[in-house]
């Protein structure tokens, strides 16, 4: 398999306390890579570094195979928190925010893919937790990136909804041939959806 993302010698500290030290790994094309490990080991920090949210002291990130600092569009990110939607905008408007190149028919097809087309006119306050996460997934897909970052996106949902969204993610990943970096505490979830599992310690 061909790496789409290469991380080499990544090091990140907070207040001189190392969180990630000299980490190197590859993310391959068309895979779901699950990142696991105890709290505080740097799982979310790793995603934030990849996304360009958090600067790091040393190391390099390459994106197929360009040095990441030259990548113009950051990778889309689906967070655990469900309050990342703009409350004064509808489902459709929240998705359109991240794209200036998709036609209305394409937006409709994307919302239909995550079973939200009939809710396109609703505001975040009218949505369940699972629906908000589906909006987040649709918004990430609208970026048309080949890499998707997800930080425990289903962790606060009940088991039935988690399984439904896991199935949705696997279906979308296969259809669009995405490379997904997925942080989770749940070994069952990682084994169910992941092509590979990396445990940070």
C-alpha positions in Angstrom: 0.0 0.0 0.0 1.1 3.6 -0.7 1.4 6.0 2.2 -0.7 9.1 1.8 0.6 10.7 5.0 4.0 10.3 6.5 4.9 11.5 10.1 8.6 11.5 10.9 10.2 12.3 14.3 7.2 14.2 15.6 7.8 15.7 19.1 5.4 17.9 21.0 5.6 19.1 24.7 3.3 21.2 26.9 5.1 23.3 29.5 8.3 21.3 28.8 6.5 18.0 29.6 6.8 15.8 26.5 3.5 14.4 25.2 4.7 13.0 21.9 8.4 12.1 21.5 10.0 11.3 18.2 6.9 9.6 16.8 7.1 8.2 13.2 4.2 6.5 11.4 2.6 6.2 8.0 -1.1 6.5 7.1 -1.8 4.5 4.0 -4.3 5.1 1.1 -7.8 3.8 1.6 -7.5 2.6 5.2 -9.0 3.4 8.6 -6.1 3.7 11.1 -7.3 3.6 14.7 -5.1 5.3 17.3 -5.5 4.0 20.9 -3.8 4.5 24.3 -4.5 5.8 27.8 -5.6 9.3 28.5 -2.8 11.8 28.3 -0.6 9.8 25.9 -1.1 12.3 23.1 -3.7 10.8 20.8 -5.7 14.0 20.4 -2.5 16.1 20.3 -1.3 13.9 17.4 -4.5 14.7 15.4 -4.2 18.4 16.3 -0.6 18.4 15.0 -1.7 16.7 11.8 -4.5 19.1 11.3 -2.3 22.1 11.8 -4.2 23.2 15.0 -1.2 22.6 17.3 2.4 23.5 16.4 5.1 21.0 17.2 8.7 21.4 18.3 10.3 19.1 15.8 9.6 16.5 13.2 8.0 16.6 9.7 4.7 15.7 8.2 4.4 14.8 4.5 1.3 14.5 2.5 1.7 12.3 -0.6 4.7 13.3 -0.6 4.8 17.1 -0.1 6.0 18.6 3.1 2.8 19.4 5.0 3.5 23.1 5.5 3.0 23.4 1.7 -0.4 21.8 1.8 -2.9 24.5 1.1 -6.1 23.0 2.5 -6.1 21.5 6.0 -7.5 18.1 6.6 -11.1 18.0 7.7 -11.7 17.1 11.4 -14.7 15.5 13.1 -14.5 16.2 16.9 -16.1 14.4 19.8 -17.9 17.6 20.9 -21.2 18.1 19.2 -21.3 21.9 19.6 -19.0 22.6 16.6 -21.9 23.5 14.3 -22.9 27.2 14.0 -26.2 27.4 15.9 -27.7 30.2 13.7 -27.2 28.2 10.5 -29.2 25.3 9.2 -27.8 21.8 8.4 -27.4 22.7 4.8 -25.7 26.0 5.6 -23.3 24.4 8.0 -22.2 22.0 5.3 -21.9 24.7 2.6 -19.7 26.8 4.9 -16.6 24.6 4.1 -17.0 24.5 0.3 -17.3 27.0 -2.6 -17.3 24.4 -5.4 -20.2 22.1 -4.7 -23.5 22.5 -6.6 -26.8 22.3 -4.8 -27.4 18.8 -6.3 -24.1 17.7 -4.9 -24.9 19.0 -1.5 -28.2 17.2 -1.6 -26.5 13.9 -2.6 -24.1 14.3 0.3 -26.8 15.0 2.8 -28.8 12.1 1.5 -25.7 9.9 1.9 -25.8 10.6 5.7 -29.6 10.5 5.8 -30.0 14.2 6.5 -31.6 15.5 3.4 -35.0 15.7 4.9 -33.5 17.6 7.8 -31.5 20.1 5.7 -33.6 23.0 6.9 -33.3 22.3 10.6 -31.0 24.1 13.1 -28.5 22.4 15.4 -30.9 22.8 18.4 -33.4 20.7 16.6 -31.0 17.8 16.1 -30.1 14.8 18.2 -26.5 14.0 19.0 -26.2 11.4 16.3 -27.6 13.8 13.7 -25.1 16.5 14.7 -22.3 14.0 14.2 -23.7 13.1 10.8 -23.7 16.8 9.9 -20.0 16.9 11.0 -19.2 13.9 8.8 -21.1 15.5 5.8 -19.2 18.8 6.4 -15.9 16.9 6.4 -16.7 15.1 3.2 -17.6 18.4 1.5 -14.0 19.4 1.9 -13.2 16.6 -0.7 -10.0 15.7 1.2 -8.6 12.2 0.9 -7.6 12.3 4.6 -10.2 12.5 7.4 -9.3 13.0 11.0 -11.7 11.9 13.7 -11.2 12.3 17.5 -13.5 10.0 19.4 -16.5 11.2 17.3 -18.9 8.6 18.6 -17.7 8.4 22.2 -20.6 10.3 23.8 -23.4 8.4 21.9 -25.3 5.4 23.0 -24.3 2.0 21.8 -27.0 1.7 19.1 -26.2 5.0 17.6 -22.5 4.4 17.8 -22.9 1.2 15.7 -25.0 3.0 13.2 -22.4 5.7 12.7 -19.6 3.2 12.6 -21.4 1.4 9.8 -22.0 4.8 8.0 -18.3 5.7 8.4 -17.2 2.3 6.9 -19.6 2.7 4.0 -18.4 6.2 3.3 -14.8 5.4 3.6 -15.1 2.5 1.2 -17.1 4.6 -1.3 -14.8 7.6 -1.4 -11.6 5.6 -0.8 -10.7 7.8 2.2 -7.8 7.5 4.6 -9.2 7.9 8.1 -7.2 8.5 11.3 -9.6 7.6 14.0 -8.8 8.1 17.8 -10.8 5.9 20.2 -10.6 4.5 23.7 -12.9 1.6 22.7 -11.0 -1.6 21.6 -14.2 -3.1 20.3 -14.8 -0.1 18.1 -11.2 -0.1 16.9 -11.4 -3.8 16.0 -14.7 -3.4 14.2 -13.8 -0.5 12.0 -10.0 -0.3 11.8 -7.8 -1.8 9.2 -4.9 -1.2 11.5 -4.6 -0.3 15.2 -1.7 1.6 16.7 -1.4 1.9 20.5 0.5 4.9 21.9 2.1 4.5 25.2 
